[in-house]
Every structure is written in structure tokens, then in C-alpha cells.
Amino acid sequence: MKEPGPDHPITITPNPHRIRVMLGGVIVAETTRALTLAEAGLPPVQYIPREDAAWDLYERTSHVTHCPYKGDASYYALTAGGVERPNAVWSYEAPYPAVAQIKDHIAFYPNKVDAIEEFTD
């Protein structure tokens, strides 16, 4: 386990805007309680509470990855509107203490969904 620091900063902040994720013309997740995780030089990622996702569209896969800063990620396939996307969604179910806020949240690969929309109104 590595700790975030000056050489690899990670910040997690509540996002005050509505976040909507679309696939196949279907809303697969929508929330006003997203957390924005900014990590080093990577694009920010919206982590959405699990309860704000349409879970009947998700199926856990056997794919797992490891991040030395966040822990082990589990993956989900997503099927909506006749579109299937394997391993489109990930979740840190037991994240390391430095990023414990993202527990019970999911994130989406932007290139595996139609849109991750952020509404500021």
C-alpha cells in the first residue's frame, strides 16, 4: 500500500452537480452525491453511490485490478438499450484508508458508456 503524497496526490471532493451516466439511451446511474477523485495527472473520475445506479443493468465480472494507492478494484459489465459493455464499471469495495470515501461507490470508463454528463443547474 502506498500513501498519496506530493509525488502522487489524490484528492476526493463532493461534487455539488447532478451526474448522469448513459448507455444505449438509458440512464444507468444518476446522482447529486458524486465524489470527484483527482489523482496525480489523470483526468478526474466521478464516483457515484451504488444506490444511485440501476443495478439490474450491471453484472459482476471476474476481472480485478490492483492500484497501490487505492486497493483492489472489482469490475462490472453493463447492458442497457441493447448495448453490452464488458468491464465498463469499477468499484473499490475495500479501499485503502487514504481513499475510504469511495467505498460503496462506482466509476465508469468514459469510452465504455455513451456519456457521463454533469449538470450545473
Backbone hydrogen bonds in HBPLUS format (Angstrom, degrees):
<---DONOR---> <-ACCEPTOR-->    atom                        ^
c    i                          cat <-CA-CA->   ^        H-A-AA   ^      H-
h    n   atom  resd res      DA  || num        DHA   H-A  angle D-A-AA Bond
n    s   type  num  typ     dist DA aas  dist angle  dist       angle   num
A0002-LYS N   A0068-PRO O   2.73 MM  66  5.48 169.2  1.74 153.0 150.9     1
A0005-GLY N   A0008-HIS O   3.19 MM   3  5.21 149.5  2.29 102.0 109.5     2
A0008-HIS N   A0005-GLY O   2.99 MM   3  5.21 139.5  2.16 107.0 118.9     3
A0040-ALA N   A0009-PRO O   2.72 MM  31  5.10 169.4  1.73 161.1 164.9     4
A0011-THR N   A0038-ALA O   2.88 MM  27  5.28 157.7  1.93 149.3 156.7     5
A0038-ALA N   A0011-THR O   2.88 MM  27  5.28 160.3  1.92 152.8 159.4     6
A0013-THR N   A0036-THR O   3.01 MM  23  5.31 158.5  2.06 140.1 145.8     7
A0036-THR N   A0013-THR O   2.78 MM  23  5.31 169.8  1.79 162.7 160.2     8
A0015-ASN N   A0034-ALA O   2.84 MM  19  5.38 170.5  1.85 150.9 147.9     9
A0018-ARG N   A0119-PHE O   3.26 MM 101  5.14 145.8  2.39 148.8 147.8    10
A0119-PHE N   A0018-ARG O   2.83 MM 101  5.14 165.9  1.85 154.6 159.2    11
A0019-ILE N   A0031-THR O   2.82 MM  12  5.41 161.5  1.86 160.1 166.4    12
A0031-THR N   A0019-ILE O   2.91 MM  12  5.41 154.1  1.98 150.9 159.4    13
A0020-ARG N   A0117-GLU O   2.91 MM  97  5.06 157.3  1.96 139.5 146.5    14
A0117-GLU N   A0020-ARG O   2.71 MM  97  5.06 158.9  1.75 165.1 161.3    15
A0021-VAL N   A0029-ALA O   2.81 MM   8  5.16 167.0  1.82 155.3 155.6    16
A0028-VAL N   A0021-VAL O   2.85 MM   7  5.69 158.2  1.89 151.7 158.6    17
A0022-MET N   A0115-ALA O   2.92 MM  93  5.21 161.9  1.96 148.8 153.5    18
A0114-ASP N   A0022-MET O   2.83 MM  92  5.42 135.2  2.03 140.3 149.7    19
A0115-ALA N   A0022-MET O   3.39 MM  93  5.21 154.1  2.46 132.0 131.1    20
A0023-LEU N   A0026-VAL O   2.98 MM   3  5.36 155.1  2.04 147.6 155.1    21
A0026-VAL N   A0023-LEU O   2.98 MM   3  5.36 159.7  2.02 113.9 120.6    22
A0054-ALA N   A0028-VAL O   3.03 MM  26  5.37 167.3  2.04 136.1 138.9    23
A0030-GLU N   A0052-ASP O   3.03 MM  22  5.79 159.9  2.08 166.6 169.7    24
A0035-LEU N   A0047-TYR O   2.85 MM  12  5.04 158.7  1.90 144.1 151.2    25
A0047-TYR N   A0035-LEU O   2.74 MM  12  5.04 171.0  1.75 156.3 159.6    26
A0037-LEU N   A0045-VAL O   2.83 MM   8  5.22 168.1  1.85 157.4 158.5    27
A0045-VAL N   A0037-LEU O   2.93 MM   8  5.22 161.0  1.97 143.7 149.4    28
A0042-LEU N   A0039-GLU O   2.84 MM   3  5.60 159.6  1.88 155.9 158.3    29
A0048-ILE N   A0106-ILE O   2.77 MM  58  5.22 160.9  1.80 156.2 155.3    30
A0106-ILE N   A0048-ILE O   2.76 MM  58  5.22 151.1  1.84 140.9 148.3    31
A0052-ASP N   A0049-PRO O   2.91 MM   3  5.50 162.6  1.94 120.6 126.4    32
A0050-ARG N   A0104-ASP O   2.97 MM  54  5.74 166.4  1.99 144.5 141.9    33
A0053-ALA N   A0050-ARG O   3.11 MM   3  5.57 148.4  2.21 125.1 123.3    34
A0055-TRP N   A0053-ALA O   3.11 MM   2  5.63 120.4  2.48 107.8  91.8    35
A0057-LEU N   A0054-ALA O   2.97 MM   3  5.99 167.4  1.99 134.2 137.5    36
A0058-TYR N   A0055-TRP O   3.18 MM   3  5.27 168.9  2.19 110.5 113.9    37
A0079-THR N   A0057-LEU O   3.00 MM  22  5.34 160.3  2.04 152.3 158.6    38
A0059-GLU N   A0077-ALA O   2.97 MM  18  5.13 148.4  2.07 141.4 145.2    39
A0077-ALA N   A0059-GLU O   2.72 MM  18  5.13 165.3  1.74 153.4 150.5    40
A0061-THR N   A0075-TYR O   2.95 MM  14  5.69 168.9  1.96 140.9 140.3    41
A0065-THR N   A0073-ALA O   3.17 MM   8  5.24 153.4  2.24 136.4 144.5    42
A0073-ALA N   A0065-THR O   2.79 MM   8  5.24 161.9  1.82 145.9 152.3    43
A0067-CYS N   A0071-GLY O   2.78 MM   4  5.05 165.6  1.80 144.3 149.3    44
A0071-GLY N   A0067-CYS O   2.85 MM   4  5.05 155.6  1.91 136.8 144.4    45
A0096-TYR N   A0070-LYS O   2.95 MM  26  5.28 154.7  2.02 127.4 134.4    46
A0074-SER N   A0091-SER O   2.87 MM  17  5.34 164.5  1.89 158.8 157.2    47
A0091-SER N   A0074-SER O   2.92 MM  17  5.34 143.2  2.06 148.8 155.8    48
A0076-TYR N   A0089-VAL O   2.89 MM  13  5.09 147.6  2.00 143.0 145.9    49
A0088-ALA N   A0076-TYR O   3.07 MM  12  6.27 120.8  2.43 147.7 156.9    50
A0089-VAL N   A0076-TYR O   3.28 MM  13  5.09 159.9  2.33 149.9 150.4    51
A0078-LEU N   A0085-ARG O   2.94 MM   7  5.24 160.5  1.98 139.8 145.8    52
A0085-ARG N   A0078-LEU O   2.81 MM   7  5.24 154.6  1.87 155.4 163.8    53
A0080-ALA N   A0083-VAL O   2.94 MM   3  5.36 151.9  2.02 149.6 155.5    54
A0083-VAL N   A0080-ALA O   2.92 MM   3  5.36 162.1  1.95 117.8 123.8    55
A0109-TYR N   A0088-ALA O   2.99 MM  21  5.58 161.2  2.02 157.8 161.1    56
A0090-TRP N   A0107-ALA O   2.91 MM  17  5.40 156.8  1.97 144.8 152.2    57
A0107-ALA N   A0090-TRP O   2.90 MM  17  5.40 151.9  1.98 152.7 160.4    58
A0099-VAL N   A0096-TYR O   2.99 MM   3  5.76 156.2  2.05 126.5 133.0    59
A0100-ALA N   A0097-PRO O   3.27 MM   3  4.85 166.0  2.29 108.6 105.7    60
A0102-ILE N   A0099-VAL O   3.07 MM   3  6.14 166.9  2.08 135.0 136.4    61
A0103-LYS N   A0100-ALA O   3.14 MM   3  5.70 168.0  2.16 119.8 122.7    62
A0105-HIS N   A0102-ILE O   3.14 MM   3  5.36 127.6  2.42 140.9 133.2    63
A0112-LYS N   A0109-TYR O   2.94 MM   3  5.34 164.6  1.96 119.0 123.5    64
